[in-house]
Amino acid sequence: MSDPTKSPRSSPETQDENHGISRRGFLKGAGLTAAGTALLDGVQAFSRETAATTNPGVTELGPGPVPVRLKINGKEHGLEIEPRTTLADALRIHLGMTGTKVICDRGACSGCTVWLDKMPVNSCMTLAVDAIGHEVTTIEGISADGEPHPLQAAFVKHDAMQCGFCTPGMVMSCAALLEKNPRPTESDVRHAISGNLCRCGTYPKIFAATLEAAGNTRKA
């Protein structure tokens, strides 16, 4: 007769279940993972084949470095970068143009603003390969003959910077405004830098510097 104080002998599966997972469950999970990986590989291969068939003119790049040529500040630059490289990293890391600042690295502060065909863009959110065939202008490229841009001189005069991190992006946004509208109002300046953040709070001096650079002191 069995001893009622002793529990019946448990199976290996039951023993492992007491520790959180059974061997059977582990093997099932491993099988599902392997199947999922195989399925994902198949979907990616199918996507590549479909893209090549439906878009015969599209060239797939990567994942390793690829040679590209970028036109920056009027000069052609050849470099090898991974397709995932942002324009900001291409400028700062690969070309040594550190005037462009990366602050938030997520398109929220506009400190990395450059021009793409004279349109202000966040270079931290723009892939370098997407700039191929376009004219890129950075803070290093807006001056002429070694002289500062009138807006840069006005920023210095009005002390429109403190820590300096936001300054290149601010200058690029304000200079883009002056390219389109040489006689802006303060309201126009406010709108132009609405995406640029200055943690030091020098906005009034930025407004004054931009209006002076435009030869305009009118208020909106």
N, C-alpha and C positions, 0 to 999 in steps of 0.2 A: 504494500500500500504506500502511495506517495505521500511525502511530507507536505501538508498544506501550507507550511510556513515558507517553503521554497517556491520561487516563481518558476514557471516552466522555462525550459531552455529556449532562448530566443535564437532566431536565424541571424546570419551575418547582416542581412539587409536591415533587420530590426535593430541590431546593435548599432549599426552606422546611423540609422535614423535618429537614435537617441542622442547622437552628436551633431545633428543638424541636417545631414544629407546622406542618402543611401548611395551605395556603389551603383545601383541600378539607375538612380536619378542622375548621378554624375555622368555616367556613360551616355544617357539620353541627352543630357545638356551638351556634352562634347560633340555628339552626333549632329545636333541641331546647329551648333556653331560652325562645324565644318560644312554642313549643307548650305548655311547662309552665306559663308564666304565664297563657296563655289558659285552660288546664285549671283552674288554681287559681281564677281569676276566676269560671269557670263553677260550680265546686263551692261557692264562697262565696255566689254568687247563689242557687243551688239550696237551700243551707242556710237562707238568709234566707226564701225563699219557703216552704220546708217548715215552718219555725218559725212563720211567720205563719198557715199553714193548720192545723197541728196544735195550736198554742197561741194561739188568737185573742185571749186576754186579756193576752198578753205584749207589752209595748212595747219596741222596740229603741231603745237610747239611743246617742248619739254618732255619729261620733267626736269632734265638737266639744263645747264647753261646753253644759251643760243646766242649767236652773234646778231647784234642789232646796231642800227645807226640812228642817232638822234640829233636833230638840229636844235642847238641851244645857244641863245644869245647870238645868233647869226653864224655860228660855226658848227660844222659837222663833227660828231664824236662817235667813234666806234667802240663798242664794249660788248662783253659777253656776260649775260645775266640770265637768271632763271625767270621764266615767264611770270612767276608770282611776285617778282620784285616791283615795289612801288616806285613811282617817279621820284618821290622824296629820297628813298634809299639809293636810287641810281645816281641822283645828283650829289648827295652827301657822301656816300660810302665809296661809290665806284668812280666818281669824277672829282671828288674833293671840293665841291661847291657847297660849303657849309653855311652860306648866308641864309639859305632856306632852313627854317627851324622846324623840328618835329617836337610837338609838345604833348597833345592828347593822343595822337596817332589813331584817331577814330573819326576825324572829320567834324569835330564839335567846336574847335576853337579858331580854325582858319589861320593859325600861326604859320602854316606851311604853304601859304598861298603863292602860286606862280601863275603866269599867263600861258594859256594854250591857245595859240592864234589870237592873242590879246584878250582872251576871255579868262577872268580869274577862276582858278580851280584849286581844290585842296589836293596837293600833290601826294599826301599820305593815303588818299583814297583813289588815286589814279594809277593804273598799272603803267609801267614804263613802256611796255610794248604797245599800249594804246596811244602813245605819243609819237609813234613812228609816222612820218609823213606830215607832221605838224610842226609849227614853230613854237618852241618853248622859250619863255623869257623869265629869268630869275632876277632877284634883287641885284645881283652882280651886273646885270645887263641893261639896266634902265638909265645908267649914266652915260655920258658921251664925252669922248676925248679926255678921259681922266677926271672930268669935273663932275661933282655930284648933281643929281637930278634936282631941279628947283624945289621939288617936294621934300627931298632929303635935307636940303639946306634949311628949309622952313621948319622941319621937325627939330633940327639942332637948335635953331634960333628960339623956338617956342618951348624947348625942353619937353617935347612931346613923347618922351620915353622915360622909363625908370629902370626896371630890371632889364628891359631890352628884348625879352623873348618874343613878345608879340609884334615888335617894331617892323621886321621885314614883311610880315603878312599885312600889317596895317598899311605900310607904304605901297605895297603892290595893289591892294584894294583901292586905295585913294588915287594912285596914279592911273589905274584903269578907268576910274570915274573921270579924271581930267582928260583922258584920251577921247572919251565919248562926249563929255560935257565940260568945255573949258571955262564955263561961267556957272558953277553949281551954287546952290543955296546951302545953308547949313542942314536943311532937311534932306537934301540930296546926299550930303556927306554921311549923315546919320544912316540913311538907307544903304549906302555903299558898304559901310562897315558893320552892318547889322549882324553879320555872322562872325565877326572878329571879336574875340574876348581879350580884354585887358584887365588882368587881376589887380594892377596898380591903380586903376581908375583914372587914367590920364585922358579920358575922352574929350573934355573941353579944350585941351591944348592940341589934340589931334584935329578937332574941328577948326580951330584958329589957324593952325599950320596949313591945312589944306586950302582954306579960303584965301590965305595970303599967297600961297603958291599959285592960285588961280587969279590973283589980282582982284579978289572979290571979298569984301567984308560985310556983305548984306546978311541979314538974318531972315530965316524963313518965317 
